[in-house]
Amino acid sequence: RWRFWSAEEGEEEEESQDNGGILGIAGLRTLLSFPAGTGLPGEDGARAALNALVDASLETDASAADADLDPRTDLRVRAGEALAAAASSKSDPAVAAATVKTAVPRLCAACDGDAASLALAALARVSAASADARRVAVTTLWSRLGGARRPDPVWTKPLWKDFVDAMAGPVPRTASSGSGSVPGMLQSAALDPATAAGGGEEDAAARDIASAMRSETVPGAGNDADACRLIRAATAALGDAHQVGVLADAAGEIMSGGPCFRAACAAVAGLRVSPGKSTDFPNCEDLVRRLVSRAVGGGDEDDARSATEALSSLIHKLGASGALGPRSGLTAAADAGLTGSLHAAAGVAAVGATLRALAARADPAAAELAADLVTALSSPSREVAAGAARAFGVAMSPGGGGPGLTRECHGSEKKLFRQRFFTQTVPAVMAALKPSSRSGQATTNPDHRPAHLSALVHLARHAPISAVLQSGDSILPVLAEAINALADQSTPFADKDALAGSITMTAAFLSDPRGRDTLALHAEEHAGAIIGALCRIGSSAARKPPGSLAGSPTLSLVVRETALDALVAATSLPFSVVYPQRRAVERASVAALDDPKRVVRFAAARCREAWLLLGKQT
C-alpha cells in the first residue's frame, strides 16, 4: 500500500512539474511578445528569457526509453515555438535581434554535443520563422559540422540524419503528410523570394553543400538517399546565377552514366527556374531522352524513381521555355519510349509524373498525352490498359510528380488544375462506356470496359468532390460496375487504393445532399447494383457468404468499414428502392460481424441496426 501511494504521488508530482513547465514557457513567450519598453526589463531581461527557452528546448531525460513517450518532448516543442515567435517578433525588433544573437549561436553550439538532435529541431523551427535567424544558422552549422575539409565532417557523425532532416526537412510518411511538418532550413531559404538574387554567406553555404555532397568522399557519391535530399534542398536554395551551372554539371553526370546518377537527378529535381530566367538554360532534349531511358529501361528501381523525379521537374520547369524541344519535351520523351512502357510499374510512374508536370501548369501538351492514355485504355494488352488507367491516378494524386514539383523545389500549380483536368478528361473516358445512340450498345469492346472504369475512378478519387458530384449523372450508372472491376483480384485492374476511392465516392453520393439528390434520380435503375457491390465489399473479410468476391480478403479495413457506413447512409434513399435490398444487406452485415477487425465489426453492427429499423417500418 505504501508503494502504491508513493508511485501515485510521484506521478502527480511529475505531472505538476510538466504543467509548471508549460505555464513557464507560455509566460516567457508572452513577456517576449510585449511591445518595446513594456515587457522584460532591458536587454538583459530578454537575454535571460531566451536562455531559459534554449535550456528548455535542449532538456534531455536519460531515463526516457522512447522520446515519443517522453512528456518533456512537448515542452521542447513549445520552447522551440516560443523561440520562433521571438525571432519573428514585430512588436519589439530588439527581441528578434537578441534571438538571432543569443539563442541561435547557443543552439548551433549545442549541435556538437549530446543534445544535437534537439538543437537541430529547434533551429529548424526558428529558421522557418525568421530569415535572419536562418541565415546565421545555415552558415554557422555548415562551418561547424560540414565541409569536406574537416577531419570529422557531419556525414561521419551519428547526427547525420538529424542534420539532413533539419536542413532539408523530414521525409513525409505519406504523400500528403508533409504539409504539417516544420520545413528544413534550406527549404525555408528556397521559399524566401530574397534568395533568388543569390549572394551572401547563406548562398555560398548552399553552393558548398550542393557541391560537397557530390564529391567522391561523401554519401552523395554513393547515391545515399539522405545526401540526395540535401542536394535537392541546397540546389533549390541557390540563387538564379548558379542554376545553369548546376544543371550543366548534373546533365554531364547523367549523360555520361557516372556513379553519382541519383545525386545528379536530385539536383535537377531541386532546380530553380525563376520567371524570365528560363531562356538562360541550354537545349536539353538529349537529357530528356536519357532520363526517360533510365526511368523506363527496367534497371535499378531507385535509379528509375530518381530519373522520373528529375524528368518531371525538368518538363515542369523548362518545358514552356522551348529548351526541351517541341511540345514541352513530350516529343523527345515519346521518342525515347515513354508511352510504350505502360505495362510496367516504372513506366506508369514516369508517364503519370510527366502528365502531372504538364497538367499542373495547364500546358497544352497535357491534353495530347491524356488523349494517348485514353487510346491506350483500349489496348489489346490488359496490362497496358491497366497501366494507362493508373497513370491518370499518378497524375492526379498529391505528390504524383515527385518532390521537384513541390513549392519547396519551386514547383507550381494552376488554381483548380485537378478540377479542370478532371472535367476535360472524363468525357473522353466515358465516351467508350456510353451506349451508342443507334444500337443502344456500348461503343467499346466489353473487354475494354474495366480499363475505362478504372481510369474513371483514378481520375475521380483525387478530384474535388464538387466536380465529381457535378458529373454524377454520368458516373452513377457505372459506379457499381467500377467497384466490382477494381475488386476482382483475378485481373490486372484490381487496385485496393482505387477501390477505396470508389467506395469513398459512393459514400459521398449517399451522404452529401448534392450527390444524394442526383442518386435519387437514378435510384430505381442503379441503387440495387450499388448496394449489392457495397455488400460484397463490406463482408469480404468475414467467413465467405455466397457471391463473395474472389481474393477479397486483401481489401483494407478502411474499405470494408467505409462500405458498411455507406450502406447505413443508403437507408436515406427512397423506401421503395432500398426495401427490396434489406435481406441482402442484413446477410452481409451479419457476415461482417465475423470480421477480424473490431472497427469493421462495429460498423457492421451499426449497419445491421439501421437496416433492421428499416424493415420494421412496414
N, C-alpha and C positions, 0 to 999 in steps of 0.2 A: 504494500500500500504506500509506503514511504517513497519507493522508487517511482511508482506511478505518478504521484503528485509532484515529485521532483521533475520528472520529464515534462509534465504538463506545464509547470511553472517556467521551465526552460524554454518551451515553445512559445509561451506567452511573452517572455522577456525578449526572445529573438524577434517576434512579430512586432513588439513595441519599438525595438531598435530600427527595424525596417521602416515602420511608419514614421519614426522620427527622422530617418534619413530622407525619406520622400518629402516630408514637410520642410526640412532644412534646405534641400536643393531647390524646392519651389520658392522658398523665401529668398535665397540668393539670386535666383533668376529674376524675381520681381524687383529686388533692390537694384540690380544691374540694368533694368529696363526703364528706370525713372529718368525724366529729363535732366539735363546737365544742371548740377547745383542743388538738386532736390533729393538725391538718393544717398549713396555712400559718401562718406566724408573724404573728399580729395582723391588723389591718385593712389595713395597708399591703401585706402579702403577698397577701391576697385581691384587692386592687385591682390589683396588678401582674399577677396571673394573669389577671384579667378583661380588662385592657387588652391583654394578649398575645393572648387569644382574639378580641377585637374586631379587632385588626390582622390576624389570620389570616382572619377571615370577610370582610374587605374587601380582601384582597390581590388585585391585578389583574395581568394579564400581557398587555401590549400586543402581544406577538408572537403570541399565540394567535389563529389565524384563525377558530376556531369554539369557542365556550365549551363546547359539549358534548364537545369533544375535549380540552379543557384539563385536564391531570392535577390542577391546583390546585382545580378545581371540587369534587372530592371532599374536599379539605382544608377548603374553605369550608363545605361542608355539615356536616362533622364539627365544625368550630369553632362553627357555629350550634347544633348539637345539644348541644355542651358548655355553651354559654351558657344554653340552655333548661333543661338539667339543674341548672345552678347557680341559676337563677331560681326553680326549684321545689324547692330543697333543703329537706328536712325535718330532716336531721341537724344543720344549722347555720343557723338563721334569719338570722344575721349575713351569711352568704354570699348568701342570697336578697335581703336588703335592699341589699347592696352592688351586686348585679347591677342592681337597679332604679335605684339612684342613680348608678352609674358607667357600666355598659355601655349601658343603654337611651338615655340622653341622647347618648352618643357616636354610637350608630347613627343616632339621629334627626338629629343634626347632619350626618352623612355623606350624608343624603338630598338635600342641596343641592349635592353635589359629583359628581365623576366616577364614584364607586363607589355611586351612588344605588341602582341595581337590586340590588346585593349587600347593601346595608344594609337595604333593604326586605324582602328574602328572609329575612335573619337576624332582623329584628324580628318577622316573622310566626311564625317558629319559637319565639322566646322568648315571644311573646304567647299562643301556644297552650298553653304550659306554665305560665304564671303570670298570674293575674288582675291582680295589682298592676302587673306589667310592661306588660300590655296597656292598662290604664287610662292609664298615663303615655304610652305610645306613641301611642295613638289621639288623645288631646288635643294632645300636642306636635306630631305630624305635621300634623294639620289646621290648627293655628295657624301652623305654619311654611310649609306648602305650599298649603293650600286656602283657601277663603273667597272669595266674590265681591268682597270689599272690598279684596283685594290687587291691586296693579297687574299682577302676573305670577302668577295662580293656577295650580294644578297642571295643569289641563287644557290649558294653553298650553305645557307643557314636554315634552321628549322622554320623560321618565319617567312620563308619564300612564298608560300601560298597565301598567307595573310597579307603579305606585301602586294601581291598581284591583285587580290580582292580589293584592297584599299585604293590601289591606283586605277584598276580597270573595271571595278565593280564586281560584285559576286555573280556567279553563274546562276541564272534563274532556274528554279526547279521545274517549271513548266514554261510553255511558250508565252504565256500571258502573265506570269507571276513576277516579272521584273519591275513592274511599274511602281510597286510599293517599297522597293529596297532603296538604300542610300546609294547614289551614284558614286563611282570611283573618282579620285581626284582628277585624273586625266579626262574622264568623261565629263566632269564639270567644266574643265577647261575647253573641251570641244563644244560644249553647249554655250559658251560665252562668246558672243559675237566679236568681242575685242581681240580674241586670239587669232582671228583670220589675218590680221595685219602682220602678225609674227613679230620677231624681235624680242629682246629681253632675255632674262635668265631662264624663265619658265620655258620659252620656246627652245632655247638651247638645250635644256634638260630633256625635253620631249624628243628632240632630234637625237640626242645622245642615247636615250633609251631605245628608240627605234633601231638605230644602227648597231648598238651594242648587242641587242638581243639576236641579231643575225650573224654575229661573228662566230668563229669556229669553236670557241671555248665556252659557249653559253648554251642553255637549254634550247634556245631557238634554232641552233644548228641541228639539233636532233628532232625538230618539229614538236617540241614539248607543247602540250595544249595550253598551259598557263603562260608560257612565253609568247605564244601566238596571240592570246588575249591581250597581253601587254603591248605587243607590237601594234595590234589593231587600234587600241586606245591611244597609244602615243602618236600614231600616224594621224588619227582624227584630231588630235590636239595641236598638230603642227600648223603653222601659218601657210598661207597660199604660196609663198615663194618657194617652199620646199616640196610641194606636192608633185610637180612634174618630175623632179629628180627621184622621188620615192617610187613613182610609177615606172620610171625607166629602169631603176635597179630591180624592182620586183619583176618586171616583164623579162628582163635579161635572165633572171634566175629561173623563171617559169619556162621560157622558151628553150633554155639550154638543158633543161632536165636536171638542174642542180640538186644537191641534197636538202636544201632548205625550202622545198616546194611549199609546204604548208605555211611556213613563216612568210614567204613572199605573197601567198594568197591572202593572209591576214592583213598585210599592208595594203593590198588592193581593196579589201573589204572596208578598211578604215579611211579610204581616200576622201579628201575634202575637195569638192569642186564648187567654188563659190560662184554666184551669178556674175556673168561677164568674164569669167576666167576659163570657161570650157574650151575656148579656141586656142588656149595655150598648149593643149595636150596634142601629141602627135597621133598619127593614124595607128589604130590598134586592132585592125581586122585580124591580123595573124594571131594576136594574143587571144582574141575571142575564139578562134578556131582551136587553138591549143588548149584552152580551158575546157571547151566542150569535149574534146577528145579525152581529156583526163577525167572529166565528170562522168562520162557515159561509157568509157572504154573498158569497164569491167576489171579495173585494178583494185588497189587497196581502198577500202571503204572510207577511211579517214581522208585519204587524198581526194577521193571523189567528192566528199562533202565539202572540203576546203575549196576545190575547184568550182563547185556550184555556188558557194557563197561569193567567191571572187567574181564569177561570171555575172551573177545578178547585180552585184554592186556596180560593176563596170557598165552594164547596159542601162541601169537606172540613172547613173550619174553622168555618163558621157554619150548615151545613145542619141540624145537630141542635138548634140554638137556636130554630128557628121563624122566624128573621129572613128566610129566603128563601121562605117560603110552604110549602104542602103538599108532602109527600114530599121534604123536604130540598132544595127548589128544583127538583126534577125536573119538577114540573108547569109551572113558569114556563119552564124550558128547553125542554120539549116544545112548549109553546105558541108559542115563538119559532122552531120548526123544527129542533130539534136532531136528532131521529131521522129527519128527512126528508132528510138531507144525506149519506147513506152512499155515494152514487155518486161523491163527490169525496174527494180525499185530506184536505182540510181538515176535512171532516165526520167522516171516520173518526178523525182525531186528536182532535177535540172530543168525540165520543161515547166513545171509549176513555178519554180523560182523565177524563171525568165518571164513568164506570163505576169507574175506579180510585179516584177521590176518595171514592166511596161504599163500595166494597168494602173498602178499606183499614181503615175503622173499623167494618166489619160493619153498615152501615146497611141496614135492610130494603128501602129503595128500590133497592139494588143488584140484588136478585133480580128486581124488576119491570123494570128496564132490561135485565137479561140475558135475561129472557123476551121482551122486544121484539126483541132482536137474534136470538134463536133463530127467532122468527117471520120476521124479515127474511131468514134464510137460504133460505127457500122463496119469495122474491120472484121474480116473472117476469123482473125485470131482473137479469141476471147481474152487472152492475157493483154494484148494491145488495147482492146476496148476497155478493159478494166483499168489499165494504166491511164488512159486518156481521162476517164471519169475521176480518178484520184488526183490527177494533175490540176483539175479545177479546184479540188479541195485544198491542195497546197497553195494555190494562188490566192485563195480567199482567207486562209487561216491566219491568225495572229502569228507574226514571226515567220511566215511562209517563205519569204525571200532571204532569210538569214540575217545575221547581225549587221551586214552592210547597208541594210535598208532601214535601220532604226534611226531615231533622232540623234542618238549619241554618235553615230557614224555618218551624220549629215544626210540621211535618207529623208524623203518627204512623201506625203500622201495628199492627193487632192481631197477636198472635202466630199464626203459621201461617195468615195470611189467604189466601195463594196456595193452600195445600193445601185449605183449607176451600172456597174459591170453586171450585176445580177439581172437587172431589168433588160439590159441589152442582149444578154446571152441566153437566158431561159427560153425565149420564143423559138430560137433555133433548135434547142434541145427538145422542147416539147412538140415541135412540128412533126417529128417522127412517131410520136405517141398518139397523136390525134387521128381519129378516123377520117378517111377520105370522104369528101362531100358527095362523090359519085357512088362509090361502092359501099360506103359505111364501114369499111375495114381499115385497120391501121395502115399507115403508109410505109411502114418499115417491116423488115423481116422479124417474125416473133423471136428469133434467136438474138436479135439485137436490142430487144426491149430492156433486158436487165442493165445493159450498159447505159442507156439513156436515163433510166430510172435512177441508177447510181449517181450519174452526173448531176441530175436534178437535186438530189439530196445533198451532195457535196457542195453545190453552189448555195443551197438554201441554208445549210446549217451554220454558216458564218455570215450570212447576210442579215441586215437589220430586220427584226421581226415584223416591223411595219411593212416593209417591202414584200415579205413572204405572205403576210395576210392579205395584202392587196392582190396578190396573184392566186388567191385561194380557189377561184373558180376553175383554174386550170390544174392546180396541184392536187386538190382533194380527190378528183376521180381516180388518180393513180397512186394515192398515198399508201393504201393497203398493199397494193402490188409491190411498191417500192420497199416496204418493210419486209415483206416475205423474201424479196430478192436479196436484200442485204443480209438477211439472217440465214440464208441457205449456205451452209458450210461446204457443200459439195461443189461450189462454183468459185471462180476467181473473183467474183463480185462481192463475196462475203467480207464485211468490214464492220467490226464492232463499234468503232468510233462513229462512222457514218450512221450505223443503226441507232446508236444513242441519240444522234442528232435528229433522226427521223421520228423517234419516239418523243423527244422534247418538242419537236414541231407539232406533232399530233396533240400533245398536251396543251400547247399554245392555242391551237384551234378550238380546243374544248373549254379552255379557261378564260381566254381573252374575249371580251364582248364582241370585238370586231370579227374575230375568227369564228366565234360561236354562231353569229348571225349568218355568216357565209356557209358554215357547216349545216345549219338548219335547212338552208335551201336545197342542199344535196343529201339530206339525211335519208330520205326514203330510198335513194338509189345506192348510196355508198356507206352509210353508217354501219350496216351489218358487217361488211367486209373489214372495215377499220377496227370494229370491236373484236371481231374474230382474230385479227392479227395481234391485237394487244393481249388477248387471252393467251395465245400461244407463247408470246414473249414473256409475259408475267409468270407463267408456270413452267418455264423452260428448264429450270434447275432443280425442280422437285421430281418426285417419282413420276415417271412418264405417263401422262394421260394420253388417250388415243388422239392422234393427229398432231402430236408434238413435233417440233422442228428437229430435223436430223442435226446432230452435232451442237445443239443449242446450249448445253451446259457451259460453253465458253463465254456466253453472254455475261456482261458485267452485272454486278448487283445494282449499280445505278440504273442501268437499262431496265432491269426487272422491276425495281421499285417505281421508276417513272411510269412504266407501262401500267402497273396496278393503280397508281394515282390518277393516271389518265382515264382509267375505267371508272373511277369514282366521279371524275368530272363529267364523264359521258352520261351520267344519270340526269343531267340538266337538259338533254336533248328531248325532243317531243316524245311523249309517253308511248305513242303508237309505234315509234321506231325502236325504242330501247326495250320495251316489254318483251317482245319475242326473243330477245337475246339473253334474258335473265338466267335461264338454265345453263347456258354455255359459260356465262361469267361466274355463276356460283360454282360450277365444277372447277373452273380454272382457279378461283380464289381458294377453294378448299385444297386443291393440289398444291398451291403456293404456300399453304400453311406448313408444308414439309420442307420448305426451302432451307438450306443450311445456314443462311444469314438471317440474324434476328430482325434487322431493319426491313427486310423483304417480308418476313412473316408478319410484322406489324402492319405493313402496307396491305398484305393480303387480308388481314382481319378487318381493316377499315373498308376495303373493297367489298368484302362479303356482307358486312353490316349494311352498307349503303344499298346494295342490290337486294338484300332481304327486305329492307324497308320499302323498296320499290315494288316488290312482289306483294306486299301487304296492302298496297293502295287499291287493289282490286276488291 
